[in-house]
Amino acid sequence: MTLLMATALGLLGWLTYHTEVTFADGLRYIHQAEQIDKGAWSDGILKAVDHPLHPIAIAAVHEVIGGDGPIAWQRSAQAASILASVLLIIPLYLLTLEIYGPSTAWLGALLVAANPIVGFVTINLLSECTFLLFWTWGLWAAVRFLREGRFSWLPLTIGFSALAYLARPEGMLLPLALVATLLVLPLHWATRIYWPRWWMAVAFLVVGPLLLAGPYMAAKGGIGTKPSIARLIGTAPKAPPTALEREKPLPADQTTFQTYRYAILRMFRVMRASVTTSMLPLSLLGLIVAWPWSLRARAWLFSGILLALAAAGLVRLHATGGYLTIRHAIVPGMLLTLAAANGLAWLMRSVVIEGRWIGLGRERFRPGPAVWAALLALLVALPHARHAAHAKGCFDVYHEAGSWIADVKGRDHGKVLDLTDWALYFSQSPGFRFSEVNWAAIDPTTRWIVARDAHIRGHFQYSRLVNDLIGGRRPVVTFPSHPVKGRVQIKIFDRLTPPPSALAGPTHDRGISPQVSTEARIIRR
């Protein structure tokens, strides 16, 4: 276990210097943590849009680390996220042990920790780090309850589910799936449990979460105050056709059937991408070799219902909000990766090489530990190595851009529109953030535009506004100064510089393809 945690820590440490932040959502949690640290509990917990557990963890780490200013808070958020992802190894090991057995347990924990989604949410300081830690503990306790039928596991399930809910509203998915499983159990002899115990379990799972999470829900006025959650459960209308968060504007003539068809297709693409290409066939193999499922029928039924509810939620999220990213499929990705670990463990036990294939007669050989260790290292390293680039740190370019903004703002007048949000935060200067792009577009004092290629070349509605503001100008400065494959480049435009003439050519930077970049395809704000 210690070796697994050390491996996870080493991998995350390596990613810190070989990947860069591309999401600004983590900044919201830092601002929320700053409010909590100041003692403004009402603003930081009850009035905030995001659930409070991840910001509370950031504030707690900051209390230990100390320091003032944006960089100190950034480091506290990094430490809190990395700590949660390393501690995730413990419940992952126990969960895999419970579902697939001891030969798969260590592999499952390692492969989930090495999943690029886990690294992505950790580097970007997203609340999924804290959520996944407590949610996996709750999932393990739920599986133990379904296998043993002992009520002592239900308080753990409910308690960890409540903590997961305080990190993200998806935490309520766990008790909901468990109740749905209990409702289905009596339908087959292989899954039935003693009836009085069945009724008590259902009642406990309904009342328990309400007692723990109910006060927070009552204070917030619902399951959550995020617009996406309100749209998903039907308490708010769909996002406007040209909303910033939409992947592309909603056509006026698109029918409800078409909307859900696109959402289902997007859901399958996202769930497919939640495991690496090499892991997908192993996931299918792992599910096949787990047969007969009757040995753990209740756990398999629970897992199936959990995946079905997650898939339905993803479809609904896209249908009502117009966006869906790989980070939203982190739970299905975790379950599929555990199945892949089972498939790989089966191969390690079963693969035999005929000697005649390699000219060694009729003897049969099994690949040794060195062969499997090399294959495992390849499976872990390859997805990260393909997109890695050397950097001083995952926030380095934002530090440099922030310093430039602070220096220029001290000399010149004008407002900054920072589509990354991070550069403006590190500059400690006022200006427009990404969510205020519409206001920046109509403000005549908007002068500097801070953006990445994904913002400029994307097919999003706001990309048109950004290009109108830039007006075909070339950046006055970029960080880093020259494009580097795999690295984020921040471009800063000054609207006081003369725009090019109509004869100067297209508004895209010369020498750079106008095709949508990989980053543009994954960024969803």
C-alpha positions in Angstrom: 0.0 0.0 0.0 2.8 2.4 0.9 4.6 1.6 -2.4 1.4 2.3 -4.3 0.9 5.6 -2.6 4.5 6.5 -3.2 4.1 5.6 -6.9 1.0 7.8 -7.2 2.8 10.7 -5.5 5.8 10.3 -7.8 3.5 10.3 -10.9 1.6 13.4 -9.8 4.9 15.1 -8.9 6.2 14.4 -12.4 2.9 15.7 -14.0 3.3 18.9 -12.0 6.4 19.7 -14.1 5.3 18.2 -17.4 1.7 19.4 -17.8 0.0 22.7 -17.5 -3.3 24.0 -16.2 -6.0 24.5 -18.8 -9.1 24.9 -16.6 -10.0 27.9 -14.5 -12.5 26.1 -12.3 -9.9 25.5 -9.7 -9.7 29.3 -9.1 -13.2 29.3 -7.9 -12.3 26.9 -5.1 -9.3 29.0 -4.2 -11.5 32.2 -3.9 -14.0 30.2 -1.8 -11.2 28.9 0.4 -10.0 32.5 0.9 -13.4 33.5 2.1 -13.5 30.6 4.5 -10.0 31.5 5.8 -11.1 35.0 6.5 -14.0 33.7 8.6 -16.7 34.6 6.1 -18.3 31.2 6.5 -21.7 32.3 5.1 -20.1 33.6 1.9 -17.6 30.7 1.6 -20.1 27.9 2.3 -23.8 28.9 2.1 -23.7 31.6 -0.6 -21.0 30.1 -2.8 -22.0 28.3 -6.0 -19.7 25.4 -5.4 -20.0 22.8 -2.6 -17.6 23.6 0.2 -15.6 20.5 1.1 -12.8 21.0 -1.4 -12.4 24.7 -0.5 -12.4 23.7 3.2 -9.6 21.2 2.4 -7.6 24.0 0.6 -8.1 26.4 3.5 -7.0 23.7 6.0 -3.8 23.0 4.0 -3.1 26.7 3.7 -3.4 27.0 7.5 -0.6 24.4 7.8 1.6 25.7 4.9 1.0 29.4 5.5 2.0 32.2 3.2 0.3 35.2 1.7 -0.7 36.0 -1.9 -1.9 34.1 -4.9 1.1 31.8 -5.2 0.7 30.6 -1.6 -2.9 29.8 -2.2 -2.1 28.1 -5.5 0.4 25.8 -3.6 -2.1 25.1 -0.9 -4.7 24.0 -3.5 -2.1 21.9 -5.2 -1.1 20.2 -2.0 -4.8 19.5 -1.1 -5.5 18.1 -4.5 -2.4 15.9 -4.5 -3.0 14.7 -1.0 -6.6 13.6 -1.9 -5.4 11.8 -5.0 -2.7 9.9 -3.1 -5.1 8.9 -0.2 -7.5 7.7 -2.9 -5.2 4.6 -3.2 -6.5 3.2 0.1 -10.2 2.9 -0.8 -9.3 1.9 -4.4 -7.3 -1.0 -3.1 -10.1 -2.1 -0.7 -12.8 -1.7 -3.4 -10.9 -3.7 -6.0 -10.1 -6.4 -3.4 -13.8 -6.7 -2.6 -15.0 -6.9 -6.2 -12.2 -8.7 -8.0 -10.0 -10.3 -5.3 -6.5 -9.9 -4.1 -4.7 -10.6 -7.4 -6.3 -7.5 -8.9 -6.4 -5.2 -5.9 -3.0 -3.6 -6.3 -3.3 -3.4 -10.1 -6.7 -1.6 -9.8 -5.4 1.0 -7.4 -2.3 1.6 -9.6 -4.2 1.9 -12.9 -6.9 4.2 -11.6 -4.2 6.5 -10.1 -2.4 6.5 -13.4 -5.6 7.3 -15.4 -5.0 10.6 -17.2 -8.4 11.9 -15.9 -7.1 11.6 -12.3 -4.0 13.5 -13.2 -6.0 16.1 -15.1 -8.4 16.9 -12.2 -5.5 17.0 -9.7 -3.3 19.3 -11.8 -6.3 21.6 -12.5 -7.2 21.7 -8.7 -10.7 20.5 -9.4 -13.1 19.3 -6.7 -13.3 15.8 -8.2 -10.1 15.0 -6.2 -11.8 15.4 -2.9 -15.1 14.0 -4.2 -13.5 10.8 -5.6 -11.7 10.1 -2.3 -14.9 10.1 -0.1 -17.1 8.6 -2.8 -14.8 5.6 -3.3 -14.8 5.0 0.5 -18.6 5.1 0.4 -18.7 2.7 -2.6 -16.4 0.3 -0.8 -18.7 0.3 2.3 -21.8 -0.2 0.1 -20.3 -3.2 -1.6 -19.3 -4.7 1.8 -22.9 -4.2 2.9 -24.3 -5.9 -0.1 -22.0 -8.9 0.4 -22.3 -9.3 4.1 -25.7 -7.7 4.8 -24.4 -6.2 8.0 -26.0 -2.9 9.0 -22.7 -1.6 10.4 -21.6 -0.8 6.9 -24.6 1.5 6.1 -23.5 4.3 8.4 -20.1 4.3 6.7 -21.8 4.4 3.3 -24.1 7.2 4.2 -21.4 9.2 6.0 -18.9 9.0 3.1 -21.7 9.7 0.6 -22.6 12.9 2.6 -18.9 14.0 2.5 -18.8 13.3 -1.2 -21.9 15.3 -1.6 -20.3 18.2 0.2 -17.6 18.1 -2.4 -19.8 17.7 -5.4 -23.6 17.2 -5.8 -22.9 13.8 -7.5 -22.3 12.4 -4.1 -26.0 11.7 -3.7 -25.7 9.3 -6.6 -24.3 6.6 -4.3 -27.2 6.2 -1.8 -29.6 6.7 -4.7 -28.0 3.8 -6.6 -27.9 1.7 -3.5 -31.7 2.2 -2.8 -32.4 1.4 -6.5 -30.3 -1.8 -6.0 -32.3 -2.8 -2.9 -35.5 -2.3 -4.8 -34.4 -4.7 -7.5 -32.8 -7.3 -5.2 -36.1 -9.2 -4.4 -36.7 -9.9 -8.1 -34.1 -12.7 -8.2 -33.3 -15.5 -5.8 -29.6 -15.0 -6.1 -29.8 -11.4 -4.8 -32.6 -11.6 -2.2 -31.9 -10.7 1.4 -33.9 -11.2 4.6 -37.1 -9.1 4.3 -37.1 -7.3 7.7 -33.4 -6.4 7.1 -34.4 -5.2 3.5 -37.0 -2.8 4.8 -34.7 -1.4 7.5 -31.9 -0.9 5.0 -34.1 1.0 2.5 -35.5 3.2 5.3 -31.9 3.8 6.7 -30.7 4.9 3.2 -33.5 7.3 2.7 -33.5 8.9 6.2 -29.7 8.9 6.8 -28.6 11.1 3.9 -31.5 13.5 4.6 -30.3 13.9 8.2 -26.7 14.5 7.3 -27.0 16.5 4.1 -30.5 17.9 4.7 -29.5 20.9 6.7 -27.0 22.0 3.9 -29.7 21.4 1.3 -32.2 23.5 3.2 -29.7 26.3 3.6 -28.9 26.2 -0.1 -32.5 25.8 -1.1 -32.0 22.6 -3.0 -29.5 19.9 -3.9 -27.1 22.5 -5.2 -27.0 26.0 -6.6 -25.0 25.2 -9.7 -27.1 26.1 -12.8 -26.1 22.8 -14.3 -27.6 20.8 -11.4 -30.8 22.8 -11.5 -31.1 22.2 -15.3 -30.3 18.5 -14.9 -33.1 17.8 -12.3 -35.6 20.0 -14.2 -35.9 22.9 -11.7 -34.5 25.4 -14.2 -34.8 25.8 -18.0 -32.2 24.7 -20.4 -29.2 26.8 -21.1 -29.8 29.6 -23.6 -29.0 28.7 -27.2 -25.9 31.0 -27.2 -24.8 30.4 -23.6 -21.1 30.5 -22.9 -20.9 27.0 -21.6 -22.4 25.4 -24.7 -19.9 23.5 -27.0 -21.7 25.2 -29.9 -24.8 27.4 -30.3 -28.1 25.5 -30.2 -29.8 25.6 -33.6 -33.2 27.1 -33.5 -34.8 24.2 -35.4 -33.2 21.3 -33.4 -35.9 19.0 -32.0 -35.9 17.4 -28.6 -35.2 14.0 -30.2 -32.2 15.4 -32.0 -31.0 17.0 -28.8 -31.0 13.7 -26.9 -29.6 11.8 -29.8 -26.6 14.1 -29.8 -26.4 13.9 -26.0 -26.3 10.1 -26.1 -23.6 10.0 -28.7 -21.6 12.5 -26.8 -22.1 10.4 -23.6 -20.7 7.3 -25.3 -17.7 9.3 -26.6 -16.9 10.7 -23.2 -17.3 7.3 -21.5 -15.1 5.8 -24.1 -12.4 8.4 -23.5 -12.6 8.0 -19.8 -10.3 5.0 -20.2 -7.2 5.0 -22.3 -7.2 3.2 -25.7 -5.0 0.4 -24.4 -7.3 -0.1 -21.4 -10.6 -0.4 -23.3 -10.1 -4.0 -24.5 -8.7 -4.9 -21.1 -11.9 -3.6 -19.5 -14.1 -5.8 -21.7 -11.8 -8.8 -21.0 -12.0 -8.0 -17.3 -15.8 -8.1 -17.3 -15.9 -11.3 -19.3 -13.4 -13.2 -17.1 -15.2 -12.1 -13.9 -18.0 -14.6 -14.9 -19.9 -16.2 -13.2 -21.2 -12.9 -11.9 -23.5 -14.8 -9.5 -20.6 -15.1 -7.1 -21.0 -11.4 -6.4 -24.4 -10.9 -7.9 -25.4 -8.0 -5.6 -22.2 -6.1 -6.2 -22.5 -6.5 -10.0 -26.1 -5.4 -9.9 -25.2 -2.4 -7.9 -22.3 -1.5 -10.3 -24.6 -1.8 -13.3 -27.3 0.5 -11.8 -24.6 2.9 -10.8 -23.2 3.1 -14.4 -26.8 3.4 -15.8 -27.6 6.3 -13.5 -24.3 8.0 -14.3 -24.9 7.6 -18.0 -28.4 9.0 -17.7 -27.0 12.0 -15.8 -24.4 12.6 -18.4 -27.0 12.5 -21.2 -29.2 14.9 -19.3 -26.3 17.3 -18.6 -25.5 17.6 -22.3 -29.1 17.8 -23.3 -29.8 20.7 -20.9 -26.5 22.5 -20.8 -24.9 21.8 -24.2 -21.6 20.6 -22.8 -20.0 17.4 -21.5 -16.3 16.7 -20.9 -14.2 13.7 -19.8 -14.0 15.0 -16.2 -17.7 14.4 -15.9 -17.2 10.7 -16.6 -14.6 10.2 -13.9 -16.8 7.7 -12.0 -17.5 5.4 -15.0 -13.9 5.8 -15.9 -12.8 4.5 -12.5 -15.1 1.5 -12.7 -14.0 0.6 -16.2 -10.3 1.0 -15.2 -10.9 -1.5 -12.3 -12.4 -3.9 -14.8 -9.3 -3.4 -17.0 -7.1 -4.3 -14.0 -9.0 -7.5 -13.6 -8.4 -8.3 -17.3 -4.7 -7.6 -17.0 -4.5 -9.7 -13.8 -6.2 -12.6 -15.7 -3.6 -12.3 -18.5 -0.8 -12.4 -16.0 -2.1 -15.7 -14.6 -3.1 -17.3 -17.9 -0.8 -16.3 -20.7 1.4 -19.2 -21.8 3.9 -19.1 -24.7 4.5 -22.3 -26.7 8.2 -23.0 -27.1 7.9 -24.0 -30.7 6.7 -20.4 -31.5 10.2 -19.2 -30.5 12.2 -22.2 -31.6 12.5 -23.8 -28.1 10.9 -27.1 -28.7 7.8 -28.4 -27.0 8.3 -26.6 -23.7 5.8 -23.9 -22.6 6.9 -20.7 -21.0 5.1 -18.0 -18.9 6.3 -14.4 -19.1 8.3 -13.5 -16.1 7.8 -10.6 -13.7 10.2 -8.4 -15.7 8.0 -8.8 -18.8 4.8 -7.9 -17.0 6.5 -5.0 -15.2 7.7 -3.6 -18.5 4.2 -3.9 -20.0 2.6 -2.3 -16.9 5.1 0.6 -17.0 4.2 1.1 -20.7 0.5 1.1 -19.9 1.0 3.7 -17.1 3.6 5.9 -18.9 2.4 6.0 -22.5 -0.8 8.1 -22.1 1.1 10.7 -20.1 4.2 10.8 -22.2 2.3 11.5 -25.4 1.1 14.8 -24.1 4.0 15.7 -21.8 6.2 18.8 -22.2 8.9 20.1 -20.0 7.8 23.1 -17.9 9.0 24.9 -14.8 5.6 24.2 -13.3 2.0 23.8 -14.2 1.3 27.5 -13.4 4.5 28.9 -14.8 3.0 30.6 -17.9 0.3 32.2 -15.8 2.8 33.6 -13.3 4.7 35.2 -16.2 1.6 36.6 -17.8 0.4 37.9 -14.5 3.7 39.7 -13.8 3.5 41.3 -17.3 -0.1 42.5 -16.7 0.8 43.9 -13.2 3.8 45.8 -14.7 1.9 47.2 -17.7 -1.2 48.1 -15.6 1.0 50.1 -13.4 2.0 52.3 -16.4 -0.9 52.4 -18.8 -4.6 52.7 -18.6 -7.2 50.3 -19.8 -9.0 47.1 -18.7 -7.9 43.5 -19.1 -10.1 40.7 -20.3 -8.4 37.5 -19.1 -10.0 34.4 -20.7 -7.7 32.2 -18.6 -8.7 33.9 -15.3 -5.4 32.7 -13.8 -3.1 35.4 -15.2 -5.4 38.1 -13.8 -5.5 36.4 -10.5 -1.7 36.3 -10.2 -1.4 39.9 -11.4 -3.7 41.0 -8.5 -5.2 43.5 -10.9 -8.9 44.3 -11.6 -10.3 43.3 -14.9 -12.8 41.1 -16.7 -12.8 37.4 -16.2 -14.0 34.7 -18.6 -17.5 34.8 -17.3 -17.6 38.5 -18.1 -16.6 38.3 -21.7 -20.0 39.7 -22.8 -19.5 42.8 -20.7 -15.9 43.2 -21.9 -17.1 43.1 -25.5 -19.3 46.2 -25.0 -16.9 48.1 -22.7 -14.9 50.7 -24.7 -12.1 50.7 -22.1 -11.3 47.0 -22.7 -7.7 47.1 -23.9 -5.8 43.9 -23.3 -7.0 40.5 -24.2 -5.3 37.5 -22.6 -6.2 34.2 -24.3 -5.0 30.8 -25.4 -5.4 29.4 -28.8 -8.4 27.3 -27.6 -10.3 30.5 -26.8 -9.5 32.1 -30.2 -9.8 29.2 -32.5 -12.6 27.3 -30.8 -16.0 26.8 -32.2 -17.7 28.3 -29.1 -20.0 31.2 -29.1 -17.6 33.4 -27.1 -14.8 32.8 -29.6 -16.6 35.1 -32.1 -16.7 37.8 -29.5 -13.0 37.3 -28.7 -12.0 37.5 -32.4 -14.1 40.6 -32.8 -12.2 42.2 -29.9 -8.8 41.2 -31.2 -9.7 42.4 -34.7 -6.9 40.4 -36.4 -4.1 42.0 -34.4 -1.0 40.1 -33.6 -0.1 39.5 -29.9 2.2 42.1 -28.3 3.7 39.3 -26.1 3.4 35.6 -25.7 4.3 33.2 -22.9 6.4 31.3 -23.8 7.8 33.4 -26.5 7.7 30.6 -29.1 5.2 27.8 -29.4 6.3 24.5 -27.9 4.6 21.3 -28.7 2.5 20.1 -25.7 2.8 23.4 -23.9 0.2 26.0 -23.2 1.0 29.4 -24.9 -0.7 32.6 -23.6 -1.1 35.4 -26.0 -1.8 39.0 -24.9 -3.3 41.4 -27.4 -3.4 45.2 -27.1 -6.4 46.8 -28.8 -4.6 50.1 -29.1 -2.2 48.7 -31.6 -3.3 49.3 -35.2 -5.4 46.5 -36.7 -4.1 45.0 -39.9 -5.6 46.1 -43.2 -8.2 44.0 -45.0 -5.4 43.0 -47.5 -3.2 41.6 -44.8 -4.9 38.2 -44.9 -6.9 36.2 -42.4 -7.0 37.1 -38.7 -5.2 33.9 -37.7 -1.6 34.2 -36.8 0.7 33.5 -39.8 2.3 30.1 -39.8 -0.3 28.6 -37.5 -3.0 26.4 -38.8 -6.5 27.7 -38.3 -7.8 24.3 -37.4 -9.2 23.8 -33.9 -6.5 22.7 -31.6 -6.7 19.7 -29.3 -7.0 22.0 -26.3 -10.0 23.8 -28.0 -11.8 20.5 -28.4 -11.5 19.6 -24.7 -11.9 23.0 -23.0 -15.5 23.5 -21.7 -15.9 26.5 -19.5 
